[in-house]
Structures are given as structure tokens and as C-alpha cells.
Amino acid sequence: MRGSRWSLAARKAVVIGWLSALICVGCSTLVAYSLHNRAIVSNTKQVSEAAQRAIFLAKQNRLPRVIPADGAGAIQVLNARGEVVAATRQLVGKAPMASFQAGGKSLIAVRDVCPPAGLQGCMTVVSIRFLKPEGMWVAYAAKPVSAVYENAALLLSLAGASVLLTAIATAGTYQSVNRVLAPIRAIQSELTATVSDLDRRITVPATPEEVRTLAETVNSMLNQLEAALKRIQRYNFDVSHDLRTPITAIRVQIEEALMYSNDIQWPRTAAKVMEETMRLQAVVEDLLADLSGAQRGHPPKPRPTRPR
């Protein structure tokens, strides 16, 4: 995130917040799915028991035309010809609520039907085949599916827990990153102060080890920087001295020749000027060599003392 105005702590907190939110959504979905499956299992058990009670009455030829719900939302019993011979009150005189039956050797089948015939809404429907002298009969029992998304209290609880956990994770990450970065910010502040005072050094914290190592490395760098600056200052002093000496000597020789032009021995003066000029040339060549070496990353060496 180059150029971002957000701090590192804020960026990390946002990332952790998003991850926490995704994890919470995933966990909430799994919880809802698990509760939904449990509701289906519970529905299946209840409607199966209600159907079994109706079957028991049918086998004893004591089945009334109007069957009490008895734990199920609706019950129907079909004879061997597929006619409804008994049903709960809301399905009396109506067609069968479903048409599916267990296949093969199985006697029980369960499906979610939306909606069963003559009823409203999605329901868990159990179909149980049972044998009577006149043939195979079928009992249907149905109960509304308890949808998790219809449970407002559960949804609010899951949403509240997700928001709370996300907020805790985000705030915790922000504080943790800030706590980790605090020693680094202190080093940054002290390092800024050393710009005007190279004698200052960074305070080395006791912990953590990584920050302590960083502070020691910065102090080592400052030591090297101070030593390099002193070498440069010494080098500048030596160069200025080496340049000033022959120039001063040349100037003195020329001024003396001009003041005593009739008494001066010009060959001797010219020889001295030539000597100082050659000395000046040697200093300039050394200076150019040092500058060339500095461009290649080689620091200038201490200047040798030249004879007068």
C-alpha cells in the first residue's frame, strides 16, 4: 500500500478486522447450518412418531377419519388404492399432501416439500409404507421446517457476537501493533535529534531483542558516520594546508621579486617558484585521485606530510 496515509497499525487492524469478520460469518453459517440440521432431525423424529401412532391405529382398524395432530402439523393415511381414508382436520377431503414413497425394501422416506399439497410453507414430510391384508398402505406426516433465518433472537445473537469479536480483534491488533512500534518511533525521534548533534546516541531499550538490536545497529552507524565526518574534516584541513603553503610561497617570491626587481636573482627566484608550482601540482593530482576514488566508493586516505 505505497503512499497510503494510513499508519501500519491501522492497515494491519483493517486486515485483521476483515479476516475476523469472514471467520465470524463462516462460523455463524456453520452454526446456523448445524441448528437447521438439528431442527430437521427433530422434525423428522416427531412426524415419524406421529405417523407411527396413526399406523398403529390403522392396523387395529381403530383409525378415526379425523386424526389428531399429535406432534405433527398434518397427517394423512392412504389405503392400498391411494385414497385418503384419514387425515388431520385441515386435510380432510383433500388430495394427498405428497406423492413420493420409499423405494425398494425401504419403508420410510423423508423429504422437505415446499409446500405440501393443501398446506402452506416448507415442511418436513415423512412417508411410511405399511402392510395390511388388502395391500400396502401409506401414512404421510408433515411439520413446518424450523428455518434458522426466521429466528430473530438467534440471528441477533450471532450478528452481535460476530460484531463484538471483530471489534475486539481489530482493536487488539491496533493496540498490539502500536505497542510494538512504540520503541521504533522512539528510535526515530532520537535519530532525528542526532541530525544537529552527532555526539548523541540512541537509547538502547532492554526489550524486545529485535528493537534492541536495531538501536545498537543505529548507534554503530552513527559512530561510523561521526568517524567518517572527522576524517573528512581532517582531510579538508590537510588539503587546505597543502594548497595554501605552496601558494603562499609563490606569492612571497613574486612579491619579493617585484619589490626588489633590480637586486633579485631572477633564475633563482624562478627556480623556487617552479619548485612550489610542482609541489602545488602534486597536491592537485593527489586531490583529483582522492576524488576519483571517492566516486568509486573508496574513502580518501590520510594525506602524507610533504616536506617544505
One Martini backbone bead per residue (centre of mass of N, CA, C, O) as a GRO file, in nm:
protein
  308
    1MET     BB    1   0.067   0.057   0.028
    2ARG     BB    2   0.167   0.295  -0.137
    3GLY     BB    3   0.105   0.615  -0.004
    4SER     BB    4  -0.035   0.571   0.249
    5ARG     BB    5  -0.202   0.736   0.524
    6TRP     BB    6  -0.192   0.492   0.676
    7SER     BB    7  -0.107   0.318   0.922
    8LEU     BB    8   0.013   0.020   1.009
    9ALA     BB    9  -0.194  -0.037   1.231
   10ALA     BB   10  -0.445   0.022   1.059
   11ARG     BB   11  -0.396  -0.186   0.836
   12LYS     BB   12  -0.383  -0.437   1.016
   13ALA     BB   13  -0.660  -0.400   1.149
   14VAL     BB   14  -0.826  -0.424   0.890
   15VAL     BB   15  -0.735  -0.705   0.809
   16ILE     BB   16  -0.821  -0.849   1.071
   17GLY     BB   17  -1.114  -0.758   1.059
   18TRP     BB   18  -1.186  -0.905   0.798
   19LEU     BB   19  -1.104  -1.188   0.888
   20SER     BB   20  -1.292  -1.198   1.132
   21ALA     BB   21  -1.553  -1.159   0.977
   22LEU     BB   22  -1.526  -1.412   0.801
   23ILE     BB   23  -1.509  -1.614   1.032
   24CYS     BB   24  -1.781  -1.539   1.163
   25VAL     BB   25  -1.954  -1.603   0.920
   26GLY     BB   26  -1.870  -1.897   0.897
   27CYS     BB   27  -1.954  -1.984   1.184
   28SER     BB   28  -2.250  -1.893   1.164
   29THR     BB   29  -2.319  -2.078   0.932
   30LEU     BB   30  -2.255  -2.343   1.079
   31VAL     BB   31  -2.454  -2.304   1.307
   32ALA     BB   32  -2.706  -2.276   1.135
   33TYR     BB   33  -2.675  -2.547   0.992
   34SER     BB   34  -2.680  -2.722   1.246
   35LEU     BB   35  -2.956  -2.627   1.351
   36HIS     BB   36  -3.113  -2.709   1.101
   37ASN     BB   37  -3.048  -3.012   1.119
   38ARG     BB   38  -3.167  -3.051   1.399
   39ALA     BB   39  -3.452  -2.966   1.319
   40ILE     BB   40  -3.494  -3.189   1.111
   41VAL     BB   41  -3.452  -3.428   1.301
   42SER     BB   42  -3.677  -3.349   1.495
   43ASN     BB   43  -3.905  -3.349   1.290
   44THR     BB   44  -3.871  -3.638   1.193
   45LYS     BB   45  -3.927  -3.771   1.465
   46GLN     BB   46  -4.212  -3.654   1.518
   47VAL     BB   47  -4.355  -3.743   1.253
   48SER     BB   48  -4.291  -4.042   1.282
   49GLU     BB   49  -4.444  -4.090   1.545
   50ALA     BB   50  -4.718  -3.995   1.441
   51ALA     BB   51  -4.736  -4.203   1.211
   52GLN     BB   52  -4.711  -4.458   1.391
   53ARG     BB   53  -4.974  -4.413   1.547
   54ALA     BB   54  -5.158  -4.426   1.299
   55ILE     BB   55  -5.071  -4.712   1.213
   56PHE     BB   56  -5.161  -4.858   1.467
   57LEU     BB   57  -5.464  -4.790   1.427
   58ALA     BB   58  -5.493  -4.910   1.143
   59LYS     BB   59  -5.423  -5.211   1.219
   60GLN     BB   60  -5.678  -5.202   1.438
   61ASN     BB   61  -5.924  -5.047   1.314
   62ARG     BB   62  -5.907  -4.734   1.483
   63LEU     BB   63  -5.919  -4.520   1.263
   64PRO     BB   64  -5.995  -4.210   1.227
   65ARG     BB   65  -6.085  -3.965   1.012
   66VAL     BB   66  -5.991  -3.775   1.243
   67ILE     BB   67  -5.672  -3.672   1.318
   68PRO     BB   68  -5.462  -3.603   1.546
   69ALA     BB   69  -5.172  -3.444   1.536
   70ASP     BB   70  -4.959  -3.535   1.751
   71GLY     BB   71  -4.680  -3.342   1.673
   72ALA     BB   72  -4.804  -3.267   1.401
   73GLY     BB   73  -4.927  -3.076   1.143
   74ALA     BB   74  -4.979  -3.337   0.949
   75ILE     BB   75  -5.211  -3.611   0.849
   76GLN     BB   76  -5.202  -3.912   0.639
   77VAL     BB   77  -5.409  -4.189   0.510
   78LEU     BB   78  -5.349  -4.448   0.274
   79ASN     BB   79  -5.460  -4.675   0.082
   80ALA     BB   80  -5.405  -4.911  -0.164
   81ARG     BB   81  -5.559  -4.697  -0.376
   82GLY     BB   82  -5.482  -4.387  -0.273
   83GLU     BB   83  -5.683  -4.317  -0.045
   84VAL     BB   84  -5.815  -4.098   0.177
   85VAL     BB   85  -5.909  -4.212   0.515
   86ALA     BB   86  -5.717  -4.008   0.681
   87ALA     BB   87  -5.704  -3.691   0.873
   88THR     BB   88  -5.648  -3.399   0.944
   89ARG     BB   89  -5.851  -3.134   0.949
   90GLN     BB   90  -5.705  -2.964   0.705
   91LEU     BB   91  -5.722  -3.254   0.509
   92VAL     BB   92  -6.009  -3.300   0.475
   93GLY     BB   93  -6.090  -3.391   0.144
   94LYS     BB   94  -5.803  -3.408   0.038
   95ALA     BB   95  -5.535  -3.451  -0.116
   96PRO     BB   96  -5.244  -3.561  -0.121
   97MET     BB   97  -4.954  -3.408   0.000
   98ALA     BB   98  -4.803  -3.652  -0.146
   99SER     BB   99  -4.609  -3.888  -0.381
  100PHE     BB  100  -4.392  -4.005  -0.221
  101GLN     BB  101  -4.185  -4.304  -0.178
  102ALA     BB  102  -4.044  -4.568  -0.080
  103GLY     BB  103  -3.789  -4.767  -0.201
  104GLY     BB  104  -3.790  -5.085  -0.217
  105LYS     BB  105  -3.721  -5.200   0.111
  106SER     BB  106  -3.807  -4.941   0.197
  107LEU     BB  107  -4.050  -4.759   0.425
  108ILE     BB  108  -3.884  -4.482   0.448
  109ALA     BB  109  -3.939  -4.126   0.377
  110VAL     BB  110  -3.763  -3.803   0.337
  111ARG     BB  111  -3.889  -3.460   0.292
  112ASP     BB  112  -3.874  -3.139   0.155
  113VAL     BB  113  -4.173  -2.945   0.118
  114CYS     BB  114  -4.271  -2.668  -0.123
  115PRO     BB  115  -4.555  -2.731  -0.068
  116PRO     BB  116  -4.779  -2.914   0.043
  117ALA     BB  117  -5.068  -3.035  -0.029
  118GLY     BB  118  -5.288  -2.808   0.135
  119LEU     BB  119  -5.045  -2.634   0.222
  120GLN     BB  120  -4.799  -2.426   0.395
  121GLY     BB  121  -4.501  -2.418   0.331
  122CYS     BB  122  -4.232  -2.563   0.460
  123MET     BB  123  -4.187  -2.926   0.494
  124THR     BB  124  -4.156  -3.214   0.680
  125VAL     BB  125  -4.182  -3.529   0.511
  126VAL     BB  126  -4.329  -3.845   0.594
  127SER     BB  127  -4.297  -4.177   0.449
  128ILE     BB  128  -4.503  -4.470   0.531
  129ARG     BB  129  -4.505  -4.805   0.489
  130PHE     BB  130  -4.783  -5.046   0.517
  131LEU     BB  131  -4.929  -5.355   0.599
  132LYS     BB  132  -5.225  -5.503   0.467
  133PRO     BB  133  -5.444  -5.729   0.351
  134GLU     BB  134  -5.512  -5.528   0.090
  135GLY     BB  135  -5.221  -5.390   0.130
  136MET     BB  136  -5.036  -5.102   0.067
  137TRP     BB  137  -4.984  -4.848   0.281
  138VAL     BB  138  -4.992  -4.481   0.361
  139ALA     BB  139  -4.806  -4.245   0.562
  140TYR     BB  140  -4.844  -3.897   0.635
  141ALA     BB  141  -4.610  -3.652   0.775
  142ALA     BB  142  -4.612  -3.303   0.893
  143LYS     BB  143  -4.368  -3.024   0.942
  144PRO     BB  144  -4.248  -2.741   0.992
  145VAL     BB  145  -3.976  -2.569   0.907
  146SER     BB  146  -3.712  -2.457   1.111
  147ALA     BB  147  -3.594  -2.162   1.038
  148VAL     BB  148  -3.327  -1.976   1.124
  149TYR     BB  149  -3.405  -1.696   0.978
  150GLU     BB  150  -3.670  -1.677   1.178
  151ASN     BB  151  -3.468  -1.636   1.421
  152ALA     BB  152  -3.406  -1.345   1.565
  153ALA     BB  153  -3.242  -1.404   1.820
  154LEU     BB  154  -3.022  -1.572   1.683
  155LEU     BB  155  -2.929  -1.364   1.476
  156LEU     BB  156  -2.854  -1.144   1.681
  157SER     BB  157  -2.645  -1.311   1.832
  158LEU     BB  158  -2.455  -1.367   1.595
  159ALA     BB  159  -2.410  -1.072   1.512
  160GLY     BB  160  -2.307  -0.966   1.785
  161ALA     BB  161  -2.067  -1.161   1.812
  162SER     BB  162  -1.926  -1.078   1.550
  163VAL     BB  163  -1.887  -0.779   1.612
  164LEU     BB  164  -1.732  -0.812   1.878
  165LEU     BB  165  -1.495  -0.985   1.772
  166THR     BB  166  -1.404  -0.787   1.554
  167ALA     BB  167  -1.348  -0.546   1.743
  168ILE     BB  168  -1.141  -0.688   1.922
  169ALA     BB  169  -0.941  -0.764   1.698
  170THR     BB  170  -0.890  -0.478   1.591
  171ALA     BB  171  -0.806  -0.335   1.854
  172GLY     BB  172  -0.582  -0.534   1.934
  173THR     BB  173  -0.407  -0.493   1.685
  174TYR     BB  174  -0.362  -0.190   1.710
  175GLN     BB  175  -0.228  -0.198   1.991
  176SER     BB  176  -0.003  -0.402   1.933
  177VAL     BB  177   0.139  -0.247   1.705
  178ASN     BB  178   0.188   0.011   1.868
  179ARG     BB  179   0.359  -0.128   2.087
  180VAL     BB  180   0.581  -0.226   1.891
  181LEU     BB  181   0.637   0.073   1.758
  182ALA     BB  182   0.726   0.258   1.991
  183PRO     BB  183   1.039   0.211   1.993
  184ILE     BB  184   1.077   0.300   1.698
  185ARG     BB  185   0.975   0.589   1.736
  186ALA     BB  186   1.191   0.664   1.940
  187ILE     BB  187   1.427   0.624   1.748
  188GLN     BB  188   1.334   0.829   1.539
  189SER     BB  189   1.340   1.075   1.726
  190GLU     BB  190   1.643   1.053   1.806
  191LEU     BB  191   1.756   1.056   1.517
  192THR     BB  192   1.663   1.343   1.448
  193ALA     BB  193   1.843   1.483   1.673
  194THR     BB  194   2.130   1.395   1.538
  195VAL     BB  195   2.156   1.600   1.305
  196SER     BB  196   2.266   1.837   1.519
  197ASP     BB  197   2.397   1.579   1.698
  198LEU     BB  198   2.649   1.340   1.672
  199ASP     BB  199   2.694   1.269   1.987
  200ARG     BB  200   2.445   1.130   1.986
  201ARG     BB  201   2.245   0.854   2.118
  202ILE     BB  202   2.072   0.572   2.130
  203THR     BB  203   1.845   0.426   2.324
  204VAL     BB  204   1.872   0.116   2.471
  205PRO     BB  205   1.659  -0.122   2.504
  206ALA     BB  206   1.580  -0.408   2.676
  207THR     BB  207   1.311  -0.438   2.507
  208PRO     BB  208   1.323  -0.596   2.248
  209GLU     BB  209   1.561  -0.754   2.070
  210GLU     BB  210   1.513  -0.623   1.791
  211VAL     BB  211   1.523  -0.328   1.892
  212ARG     BB  212   1.800  -0.342   2.023
  213THR     BB  213   1.950  -0.409   1.763
  214LEU     BB  214   1.868  -0.156   1.613
  215ALA     BB  215   1.996   0.051   1.807
  216GLU     BB  216   2.286  -0.060   1.783
  217THR     BB  217   2.309  -0.017   1.477
  218VAL     BB  218   2.264   0.288   1.479
  219ASN     BB  219   2.504   0.356   1.663
  220SER     BB  220   2.716   0.238   1.477
  221MET     BB  221   2.653   0.426   1.241
  222LEU     BB  222   2.713   0.689   1.397
  223ASN     BB  223   3.007   0.626   1.454
  224GLN     BB  224   3.091   0.608   1.155
  225LEU     BB  225   2.992   0.888   1.076
  226GLU     BB  226   3.168   1.049   1.270
  227ALA     BB  227   3.439   0.939   1.170
  228ALA     BB  228   3.404   1.031   0.877
  229LEU     BB  229   3.376   1.333   0.939
  230LYS     BB  230   3.654   1.363   1.070
  231ARG     BB  231   3.813   1.276   0.822
  232ILE     BB  232   3.712   1.501   0.640
  233GLN     BB  233   3.810   1.735   0.811
  234ARG     BB  234   4.106   1.651   0.807
  235TYR     BB  235   4.135   1.651   0.503
  236ASN     BB  236   4.061   1.946   0.454
  237PHE     BB  237   4.289   2.061   0.622
  238ASP     BB  238   4.522   1.935   0.464
  239VAL     BB  239   4.453   2.048   0.185
  240SER     BB  240   4.457   2.348   0.260
  241HIS     BB  241   4.750   2.345   0.357
  242ASP     BB  242   4.882   2.233   0.092
  243LEU     BB  243   4.777   2.476  -0.081
  244ARG     BB  244   4.868   2.728   0.083
  245THR     BB  245   5.176   2.698   0.094
  246PRO     BB  246   5.263   2.730  -0.212
  247ILE     BB  247   5.106   2.988  -0.264
  248THR     BB  248   5.252   3.160  -0.056
  249ALA     BB  249   5.535   3.120  -0.169
  250ILE     BB  250   5.484   3.238  -0.449
  251ARG     BB  251   5.393   3.516  -0.355
  252VAL     BB  252   5.649   3.596  -0.208
  253GLN     BB  253   5.842   3.577  -0.447
  254ILE     BB  254   5.699   3.785  -0.627
  255GLU     BB  255   5.695   4.026  -0.433
  256GLU     BB  256   6.002   4.039  -0.399
  257ALA     BB  257   6.067   4.082  -0.701
  258LEU     BB  258   5.905   4.351  -0.729
  259MET     BB  259   6.055   4.516  -0.501
  260TYR     BB  260   6.354   4.378  -0.607
  261SER     BB  261   6.430   4.394  -0.925
  262ASN     BB  262   6.747   4.474  -0.920
  263ASP     BB  263   6.845   4.243  -0.690
  264ILE     BB  264   6.730   4.005  -0.816
  265GLN     BB  265   6.742   3.651  -0.878
  266TRP     BB  266   6.570   3.516  -1.125
  267PRO     BB  267   6.654   3.219  -1.146
  268ARG     BB  268   6.610   3.153  -0.847
  269THR     BB  269   6.312   3.239  -0.832
  270ALA     BB  270   6.209   3.054  -1.057
  271ALA     BB  271   6.288   2.790  -0.915
  272LYS     BB  272   6.109   2.829  -0.664
  273VAL     BB  273   5.844   2.855  -0.816
  274MET     BB  274   5.861   2.584  -0.957
  275GLU     BB  275   5.866   2.411  -0.699
  276GLU     BB  276   5.588   2.508  -0.590
  277THR     BB  277   5.428   2.428  -0.842
  278MET     BB  278   5.487   2.125  -0.824
  279ARG     BB  279   5.365   2.092  -0.545
  280LEU     BB  280   5.083   2.187  -0.630
  281GLN     BB  281   5.041   1.970  -0.844
  282ALA     BB  282   5.058   1.725  -0.651
  283VAL     BB  283   4.815   1.803  -0.481
  284VAL     BB  284   4.606   1.803  -0.710
  285GLU     BB  285   4.648   1.507  -0.796
  286ASP     BB  286   4.569   1.383  -0.524
  287LEU     BB  287   4.288   1.505  -0.518
  288LEU     BB  288   4.184   1.369  -0.779
  289ALA     BB  289   4.230   1.079  -0.680
  290ASP     BB  290   4.040   1.095  -0.434
  291LEU     BB  291   3.783   1.167  -0.593
  292SER     BB  292   3.781   0.913  -0.769
  293GLY     BB  293   3.768   0.710  -0.532
  294ALA     BB  294   3.501   0.819  -0.408
  295GLN     BB  295   3.322   0.740  -0.658
  296ARG     BB  296   3.405   0.420  -0.598
  297GLY     BB  297   3.400   0.399  -0.261
  298HIS     BB  298   3.677   0.533  -0.166
  299PRO     BB  299   3.822   0.652   0.087
  300PRO     BB  300   4.025   0.880   0.197
  301LYS     BB  301   4.343   0.912   0.273
  302PRO     BB  302   4.579   1.000   0.453
  303ARG     BB  303   4.787   1.259   0.438
  304PRO     BB  304   5.092   1.326   0.359
  305THR     BB  305   5.384   1.462   0.460
  306ARG     BB  306   5.525   1.738   0.319
  307PRO     BB  307   5.796   1.886   0.228
  308ARG     BB  308   5.932   2.216   0.229
   0.00000   0.00000   0.00000
